[in-house]
Amino acid sequence: MQKYLFDFCLPLDVKLIIIVGDGMADEPLEALQGQTPLEFAQTPHMDDMVRSGSIGQFYAIEPGIKVDSDAAHLAMLGQDVNLSSSNRGAYEALGAGLALGPADVGFRVNFATIDNQFVLLDGRAGRIRDEAKELEHAVNETVELDAVSFDFRQTLGFKGAFVLRDDGFSVDVSLPTQYAVGRQIWVRPANGSSQALHTAETINEFMVKTNEVLKEHPINLRRITDQKPPANVVMPWAAGQISRLNPTVRKYGKGLCVAAAPVIKGVCKYSGMDLVNVPGATGEYDTDTIAKGKIALENLGNYDIVLIHIEGTDEASHDGNVEGKLMIIEKIDAMVGLLLEHTDIAQTRFALLSDHGSSCVTHDHMTTEVPIAVCGAGVKADRVQHYDEKSASQGRLNTLFGKQLMAFLTRSQV
């Protein structure tokens, strides 16, 4: 008799690999003769998954809901999602490796470009990359806040995480966004509480002091000379607070997250998964998908579930970069080929999906369904031949929703 971890789960000797191309689904594009990037790109290994398994449609939440990646992954990992109250800043902090107590408030921050009146000129400082680590050191060595303890860490390029450590802080503040170009970035309390006022004043003090340090930094003076936007402020734009972790994934087995994006790492850690750092994983178009695949294979023997997340497809959509999106889709396909070649398909189950669609036309997330393909151990095959949005409507999996995903993927038969 075959042994199972739980009555509804995979056999103990079967592994589950989940591959998420962030924002990989799209809409038909004029630049691609009316095809989507998934239809147009060369994806022989994704197509092999479909031919040997089944395909269907997927909504992280429900039809008509535009969802961010943190909420989508929370749902996919079995968490309840409150779309009116995001904790993104807390997940960013967890994913950056910062400790986060129940009274602490975490923030996603960007190195950004402002003018002398604190008007936002570029929310991502020209997509500054490796230079940002030196700027992080300058901030941490120089900036002090009055009677306040904080942690700041640069993560990927212009991205970072920031934690205020005190029971007198609140998430009830009105923060800028990285897209609010032309507006002043001052933070305001969202209600009349003393905690909200204290939080707003502290963040504004932090931004002023980072600006004082960064505007004359040699890196930024050189960037100005090179006609690049200077990274002259650290701007918090998403807040969050978590009282405790909620390890939902452990219900299904021991899980590992292979990702570069801190928010995804944070959601996975919150949900009970281990994290691993991947050299060459950048969260951009140039990310090393093969390195991610190799790390997954190296660790597969120690885990029941491995989730591999690739951010670059979403970044390309937000930039409207069709060629970049095609490139990263084909890099994901190469990783899929590596995984299929080096695993025993009879002892491994694969799932390939987007967490949401992202449009190269609007540069925003979409509300439509995305394709999900499943193959391997215990998966019945259908007759669909290609992994794309249109083909997904013809598959036998029909429509799946995020909260169903883990229970569905760990069934003995799919």
C-alpha positions, 0 to 999 in steps of 0.5 A: 500500500502506498504511503501518504503524508496526509489522506489528501496529499501526494505519496511520501516519495513524490515531490512537487515543484511549482513554477511561477512566472510572475505576470507571465500571462498577457493580452494579444499584442499588436507588436506580436501580430495579435498574439500574446507573449506566451503564444509567440515565444518559443516554449518547447519545454512548457509545451511538453508539460502540457502534452504530457499533462493537463492545462486549465485556467487560474485565478489567484482570487476571483474573476474581475479582481486585480491582485498584487503578487503578495496577495496572489501568493498568499492565496496560492499558499492557503492563506486568507487574503484581505485585499483592503489591508495589505501587509506588503511592507512586513513581507518585504522585511521578512524576505529581506532577512530582517527580524519582525516582532509583533509591535514592529512595522515593516516597509518596502522602500525604494531608492528614488530621485527627488528635487529640492522640494521633495517632489518625486522625479523617478520612483526607482532612481533610474533602476539603479543596480549594484551601486545601491549597496554602497548607498545602503552602507552610507545610510546605515553608517550615518543616519540616526533617528531621535530615540528610534530604533530602525533597520534598513537593508537594500535588497535588489537594485533600487529595492529595499526594506525598512523596519521601525522597532517600537510599540508606538508606531502604526501602519495608519499612514498615507505613504507615497507610491513609486509611481507618484511622479510630480508629487511631494512624497511627504508622509501624513497620518491616516487618522488622528492617533498619536501613533500615526502622527509619530510614524509619519513624523519619523518616516519624514525625518528618515527621508530628510536625513537619507537625502542629506547623506545621499545627495552629495554622495560620490556615486550620485554626483557621478550619476548626475555627470553621466546624466542618470537619475541620482538615488538621493532619498530612501522612500518608504511606500508600503507598510505592514505589521504581522503578529505571528507567522502562519505556516499553512504550507506545513500542512502539505509537507516541508517547503522551500522557496527559490526566489529573488523578490523579497516580497515573495520570499517574505510571503513564503517564510510567513507561510512556513517555507524555508528560503535559499539565496541564489547567486545570479538571481536578480529579479530582473530580465537578466536573472539566472533562471538556470541557477534557480533550477539547479538550486531547486534540484540540489535541494529537492531531496530535502523537501516535499515542495519547491516553489520557484518564482521568477520576477522578470516577466512582471518587470518587463510588463511594467516597462512595456518591454515586449522583447524583454518579456519574450526573452525571460519567458524563453529563459523560464522555458529553458529552466523548465527543460532542465528540471524535466531532464533531471527529475524522475517524472514518475516521482515528481509532479510539476505545476506551471502558472502565472500568479496574475496577468500583466499587460505590456500595453497598460503596464499594469496587472490584469483581472483575467484568468491565466494558464496553469499546467500540471504534469507528472506523477498521478496527472491525467493527460488531456489533448492540448498541445501548447502552454498559453492563454487560449489553450488553457480554456480547452484543458480538462482542469477547467478553472482553479482558484488560489485558495484551492491550489495547494490542496489540488496539487497535493491530491493523489490523483489530478 
